[in-house]
């Protein structure tokens, strides 16, 4: 239990959460208000004015009560009730007007807050998502999908409550407190001193109970994210769970996570539910103490000390008791919002932290341009051609073009994912235009890592990678990746039609181009037999298709992009032997005239490669054609003949 309590001092992001309102929370709140003000520079100040009016009006009925009682007290003996009733009616009318203004202000500010809240959340979600598109692949490798999703669900929801409810209620309570305290001080200094003593007790309780509640609420936020991540993982792995009959084990694991969520949530709410009754009882005790003190002041005719200059009388005493009730209620209202404010600021802090993540660096200046040849010169054009060139703006402002051919070269490349363990050691790869280069080796040998470096998903520690003689660091990443077609082992399909998913490789491709690409990949046959053909909708990553069919679509998607360089990472690993034979012709046609990097476990798929490279623990230990490597009778020969296994 001691260890569990200790863990409660750690937030989901690994930092220690504050027990109370801290400097970090203050900075987050300041940034949040500044952000909302930028979104709504006119509507936000107008809303604050409405809140101010609503809060002030709700605090002043005691003044009218004092004036009514004073009128009755002054005219009790004279019996001039007609004059008294007329003045009372005028006071009631004035109060009714003020209440009407307060009602209108309350209605307007609630409507405005709905616009501000939902509009701000929309803009923040957009900022998060847009920023997320610019993050490096490494970020997604280091953060679980469930945790990332919690930014858009759990954290956004706590922020919604903070903006729409907690901050307005806090402002109303704070303004009301200041107004009521000013009125109390105006009417009686001695009675106000008693109230200050009660406030001191309330503050101590809020500090003790509210601090514990805040810690548990922050922990609850992290446990919700953890639970969401686990549920997402179990949903994605339902087939595996059922295949291995692990339903009960999944339930047990979920129960452990859910029990921890229950434990911290139960403690958080116990603290929160304890706070309000305690504050309410302190308020009741303070009311009784004020009644006794006020009675003694009246009985002994103690001189009143006040800014009003009034003597202490029933007309001051009775409204003062009502003001104390209001005052204690507003303190309770503020205390009731503390947990929501702390949780909302924790969510806002996480959201801002995602928005502040450093985007993927891109210092490249060389771009990809669509060109045509004119009088032996490469000329840029807006027309659709099959010719591409690297466009470089020189120091003197002139523009030079170099035809994109697909010459890729890695020289002395060293790479490490974490900066500690080297994954690739002095890798040298030469892929000339139109060559097919294959990588074989055990899992973890570094095959996929090489292709990730060509894409600049990661940056190398030393060495160089050139593309058509240009260092890839000088090429803008978007243009570099546009020139590379990738077919991954794990197929990803998006919600939409079959045609939409093929067109994803080239968004301006016509239907005819998409169909031609599908025929090239050998996918047209099964697509035309689908219920709606190319317009068949796909959902849940193409769950209504077989694994082989999904892979064929990914090949068609790459084909429609028509890139000069292709990277095939186990492209046919999920296709059965018969389907592979059907696809191979299309694959050969797709690879013709292109530089191709192939990663494969099936050695039969790489026999026709120009160069085969055997990797072991990040080093290229053999290279050559299939016949050369067989003749050398080294590792490749052993793998091919079955003496060694790839795994």
N, C-alpha and C positions, 0 to 999 in steps of 0.2 A: 504493500500500500504506500509505503514511504517513497518507493521508486515511482509509483504512478503519480503521486502528488508532485514529485519533482518534475516529471515530464510535462505537467500542466503549465510549467513556466516557459515552455518552448512553443512558439507559434508554428503553423504549418510550413513556413518558409525557413525554419531553423533558427529564427531570431527570437530573443526573449521578448514576450509581449509585455506592455506596461500594465501595472496593477491599476493605475489611475490614468487620468489624462496627462500625457507626456508631451515633450517638445516635438517628438515625431508625429504624434497625433495632431498637434497644433499646426505643424507644417502641412500635413495631409489635408486638414480642414481648410487651411488658407488656400492651398492649391485647388481644392475642389470648388470653393466659392469663386476663385478667380476664373476657373475653367467655365463654370456655369455662367458667370458674368460675361465672358467672351461669347458664349453661345446666345445669351439673351441680355444684351446691354441695356435695353429699355424695359422689357417686361419684368426683369428681376427687381430693379429698384421700385417699380410701381407696386409689385407684390409685397415688398417689404413695408411700403407705406400703408398698404391695406392691413397688414399684420399689426403694425404699430397702432393704427386706429382701433382695430378690434381689441387689442390687448388693453389699451388705456381705458377705453369705454367700459370694459368688463370690470375694471378695478375701482370705478368711482361711484357706484351706487351708495356706498357708505356715506359719502358727502351729502347726498340728498336725504338719507335717513337721518343724519345729524341735524340738518336744517329743519326737517319736519318735526322732529322731537323738540328741538329748540323753540320752534314756533308755538307748539302746544305748551311747553314749559313756561314760556314768557307770558302767554295769554290765558293761563289756567285760571287765575284769580279774576281777571277782568271779564272773561266770558265773551270776548269779541269774536265769536265763531264764524261770522260771515266773512270777515276780513281774513281770518286764518284759513278757512276752507278755500277761499279764492287763491291765496298764495300757495296753498298746498297743491291745488289743481294745476297752477302754472308750473310748479316744480315737477309734478307728475308728467305734464305735457312735454317739458324740456327733457325729462328722462326718457320718455317714449321716443322722442326725436333722436336722442343719442343712441338708444337701442336699435332703432331702425337703421341708423348709419352703421352701427356695429354689425348688424345682420347683413347689410349690403356688402360691407367690407369683408366679412367672413365668407360670404358666398363667392365674391370676386376672387379673393386670394386662394380659395380652394380650387376654383376653376383654373386660375393661372398656374398654381402648383402642379396641377395635372399635366398641363402643357409643358412646363419647365422640366418636370420629372421624366416623363416619357421621352421628350425631345432630347434631353441630356443623355439618357441611357442609350437612345438610338445612336447619337453621335459618338458616345464613348465606345459602344460595340463596334461601330464602323471604324473608329480609330484603332481599336485593338486588332480587329481582323485585318485591316489594311497594313498595319505594322507587322502583323504576324506573317504576312506574305513575303516580307523582306528579311525575315530572320533566317539565319543559316540553318542548314540541315542538322548541325550539331545540337542546336537547341531542342529540336524534337526528339533527338536520340537520348537526351538527358532528362527529359520531362515526360511523365506518363500522359497519355491522352485524357485520362480521367481528371487529372490535375489541371490540364489546360482547359478542359470543358467547364470546370468549376468556376473559371473566371467569368464565363458567359452566363452561368446559371446561378450558383450559390452566391458568389461575390456581387454579381449584378443585382440580385434580389435584395441583399442586405443594404446595398447602396440605394436601391429604390425606396426602401423603408426610411433610410436616413434622410433622403432629400424630401420625400413627400410628407412624412409624418414627424420624425424626430426633430429635425432642425426647426420647422415652423412651430411645433409645440414648445420647444426649448426657448425660442424667441418670445413667444406669447407669455410663457411662465416667467421668464427673466424680466420682461417689460412690466408685467403685472406686479412682480415682487418689488421692483424698484418704485413703482407708482404707489403701491400699498404702504411700503416702508416709509416713503416720503409723507404720506397722509398720516400715518401713525405718529411720526415724529412731529408733524405739524400740530396734532391735537394733544399729545401728552408724552413728555420725555420719560417720566417714571414708568409708565406702562410699556413704553417701547423698550426700556432696559430689560424688563421681564421677558419680552418677546425675544430679544437678542440672546438671553440665556438659554431659552428653548431652542433657538436656531443653532447655538453652539452644540447642544446635545444631539440634534438631528444631523449636523455635519459629521460628528464623530461616528454615528451609526452608519451613515452613508459611506464614509471612508472605510469602515471595517467590513460591512456586509456587501456594499457595492463593489469593492475591490475584488473580493472573492468571487462574486458573481461574474465580473468582467473576465477574469482569468478562465473560468469554465466556459463562458460563451465563446471566447476566442478558440479554445480547444475544440469546442463543438463544431465550429466552422471548419477546422481542419479535418475532423472526423467525418463530416458530411462529404467533403471532397474525396476522402479515402474510400468511403462507402460507394460513392458514385463511380469511382474508378474501378472498384472491384466488380460492381454490377455490369459495367460496360465490358470488362474483360470476360466475364462469364457468358454474357450474351454472344460475344464474338466467338467464343469457344464451345458453344452448345453441342456441336457435332462431336467434338473430341470428348467432351464430358460424357455424352451418352454412349459413345463407342467403348469407353473404358469403364462404364458403369460407376462413374464418380459423382453421381447426383447427391448422394448422402454426404460425401466428403465436401462438396461445394457448399451444401447447406451448413455443415459444421463450421467451415471457414467463414461463411457469411455471418453465422450466429456470433462468432467471436468479435468480428468487426462491428456488428450491429449492437452487441452487448456493450462494447466500449462507447459507442455513440450514445446509447441509452444512459450509461453511467454518467458521462460528462453533462449530457443534456438535463438529466434528472437533478444533478447537483446545481447546475446553473439556474434552473427554474426554482429549485428549493430556496436558494439564496434570494432570487428575485421575488418570489412569493412571500418570503419572510420580511423583506425590507418594507413593503407598503403597510402591512398591519402594525409593525413597530413604529413607523413614522406617524401613522394614524393615531395610535395610542398616545405617543408623545404630544401630538397636537391636542388631543382631548385633555391630557393632564395639564398642558399649558393653558388651555381654556379655563379649567377649574382654578388654576393658580392665578390667572388674570382676574377671574371673577372675585376671588378672595381679596387680592391686592386692591382691586378697584373698590370693593366694598369698604375696606379699611380706609382708603383715601377719602371716600365719601363720608364715612362715619366720623373720622377725626379732622375733617376739613383741612386736609394737607394742601398747601398751596400748589397749584399746578404750574409746571414749567413746560412751556410750549411756544412754538413760533406763532401760533394763532392768537395768543394773549387771552384765551378763554379760561374761565375757571373750570375746574374739574367738576362735571355734573352728569346727570343721567343722559343728557344729550350727547355727551362725549363718551361716556362709559359703554352704553349699549352698542353704538356703531363700532366702537373699538373692538368689542368681542367678536362682532361679525367680520371685521377686518382680519383679526387673528385667524379665524376659520379659513378665510380666503388665503391668507399668507401661508398657513400650514399646508393647505391644499396645493398651492403652487410649488412649494418645496417638494411635496410628494410627487407632483407631476414631473418636475425636473429629475428627481431620483428615478422615476419610472422610465425615463428616456435614456438614462446613462448606459445601460447595457446595449440598447439598440444603436446608440451613438458610437460606442466602442466597437461593436461588431461592424457597423456600417463603415467606420473609418478603417478598420482592418481590411474590409473588402475593397475600399477605395485605394488603400495603400498597395494591395496586390495588383489591382487593375493598373494603377499608375506605374508599378514596377514592370508589368508586361509592356506597357506603352513606352517605357524608357529603355527596354532591351535594345542593345546596339544592333542596328541592321547589318545585313551582310555587306562587307566592304566591297566596293567596286570602283577601282581606280582606272579601269580600262577606258581607252579613248578610241580604239579601233572599232568600227562598226561594220555591220553586214549590209551590203547594198545590192539591190537587184539591177543587173546591168545587161548590156548587149554590146556586141562587137561592131565597130563602125570604122571602116578604113584602117583596120588593123589595130585600133585603139579601143580600150574598154571605156564605155560611156554609161553613166548611171541613167536609169530610166524608171518611170512610174508604171510602165506597162508590165504585164505579167510575163516573165521569161523564165527559162530554166537555168539561166546563168546568174551566178552570184560572185561577188568580189568583196575583199576586205578593203574598207575605205579608211584612209588615214589623212587627217588634216595636219599638214606640216607646219613647222614654226613660222614660216613666211606667209602662211595663209593658203598656200596652194594645196590641192587635193590630189592624192595619188591612189591608185587602185591596184590590188593584187588579186588575181583570179583565185577563187576558192577551189582547191583541188583535193584536199583531204590528206595532206602530208603531215603525220603526227609523229613527234619524236620526244622521248623521255631520256634525259641524260643524268646519270648519277643521282637519282631521286631517292631521298630518305624521307620517311614519314612516320609520325606517331600521333595517335588519336588524343592521348592525354599528356603528351610531352615527356613521358617517362619510359614507356615501353615502345621500342621501335618496331613498327609493323613491316616496313619495307626498307631494305638495305641496298643502296647503290644499284637501283633498278635502271637498266638501259633497254629501251624498246624503240624500234624503228619500224614504222608502218608507212610504206610509200603509197601514193595514190592508187587505188584499185586493189591493194593487197588485202588478204584475209589473214589476220593474226589471231591465233587461238591461245588461250591460257588454260592450262590444266594443272591440277594439284589438289591436295587434300583441303578440306574445309579449314579456313583460317590461314591458308597459305598467303593470302593477299591479292587474290585474283580480282574480286569486286572492288577492293580498295583502289587498284590502279585505274579502273574506269571512273570511280568517284573523283579521282584527282584530275582526270581529263576534263570532267564536267565542272571542276572547281567547286564541288560540294565541300571539299576540304582543301586547306592550303598546305603545300609541301614545306618541310623544314629546310631542305637543301636540295641542290640540283636545279634542273630547269625542264619545262615542258613547252615545246613549240608546236605551233599549228601553221602549216604553210610558211615556216620560217619565222613566224611572229610569236614572241613569248606570250603565252595565254594570259599573263597578268596585264598585258596591254590591250587585250580584247575585252570589250564590255560583256559582262556575264550573260545578259539576255541574248546577245547576238551569238556568243559562243555556243550556248545551249540550243539556240535555234538551228544551228548547223549540225547538231548531233541528234540522231534518232536512237531512242533507247527502248529495248524490250526487256522488261524485268521478269524475274522468276515469279514474283508475287504480283499477279495481275490486279490492277485497280480500275474498276469501272464506275462511272458516275450515274446518278439518277437522271434518266432521260431515255431517248430512243436509241436503238442500235446505230442509226445514222448519226445521231448526235455524238455518240462515243467514238465513232470512226473519225468524224470531222474534228474532234478534239485535237488531232495531230496537226490540223491546218484549218483554222476557223473560217477562212474565206474559200474553202474548197467547195466545188459544186457537187451536186448529187452524183453526177456522172463520174467525177474523180473519186468520190468515196466508194462507189460501186466497183470501179476499176481496181482500186486498192484492195477491196475485199476479195475480188477474183484473183488478184495476184497472190494474196495470202492463203487462198484456198478456203475462204470463209463464206463466199457467196452461196455455196450449195446449201449449207445448213441455215443461213439467214433467210433464204427464199422459202424455206419450209417452216419458218416460224409463223405463228398465227397472223401477225400483221407485217411480216417481212421486215424490211428495214425500219419500219415505223413501230416495231414492237417495243413497248416500254421496258426498261430495265430498272430494277430497284435492288437495294441491299447488296450492292457490289455484284450485280448480275447473278443473284442466287437462283434464278430460273434457268440458268444455262449450266452446262457441264464445265468442268475445269478446262478441258481441251478447247471448248468453244470460246470460253472467255480469253484464253491465250491467243486463239486465232484472231479475235477482235483487236487485241493489243498489237498483234503483228500488222493487221490492216491499218490501225491507227498510225503506226510508224511509217507504213508504206505511203500513206497519203501525204505525209510531211515531206517525203522525197528528199531526205538529207544526204549530203555527200559522205558522211561518216555514220556508221551504224554500230551500236553497242548492243550485243545480245547476251544478256546474263541468264544463262540456263533457259533460253527462250523456248525450247521444246521439252523441258523437263516434265511438264504436266500433260504432255500429249502422248497418247498410246502409240505403239509401233505403227499401226495401220494409218492413223491420222498423221503421224510424222512423215510417212512416205508420201501422203497426199500433199503435205505442206512443203516438203523439201524442194519440189520444183519451183513453187512460188518463192520460197526463201532464196533459192539460187538466182532467180530472176531479180528479186529485190536487191540482192547483194552485188549484182553485176555492175562493174564500173565504179563501185564504192569502196572506200576503206572500211574494213569491218573488223571489229574486235569481238571475239567469241569466247565466252566462258562456258565450259561444258564439263559434265561428269561423264557423259556418254562419249567415249573416244571415237565412236563411229561417226559422230557429227562433225569432227574436226579433221578427218583424214585428208580432205581436199584443201586444207588451209595452206597458204604460202609459207607461213612460219608458225611453228608450234613452240610455245615456251612452257617449260615445266617449272613451277614454283614450289619452293619448300621453305617454310618459315620466313617468308618475305624476301627470299633471294631467288633469282633465276639461275637454276642449276643446269638446265639444258635448253638448247634452242636449235631449230632446224625444221626441215620438212618432215612429213610422216616417214618417207622412205629413208631419209638420212638418220632419223632418230632410231628407227627399227634396226638399221645397219649398225649403229653405234652400240646397240644392246646395253643401254644405260637404264635410267629410271623409267623413261617412257616405254621402253621395250618391256620392262617388267610389268608396268601397269597394263599395257596392251595385251600381253599374253596371260594376264591374270595372276602373275607371281606376287604382285603387290595389289593392294586395294587403295582406292582413292581416299577412303575414310580411314 
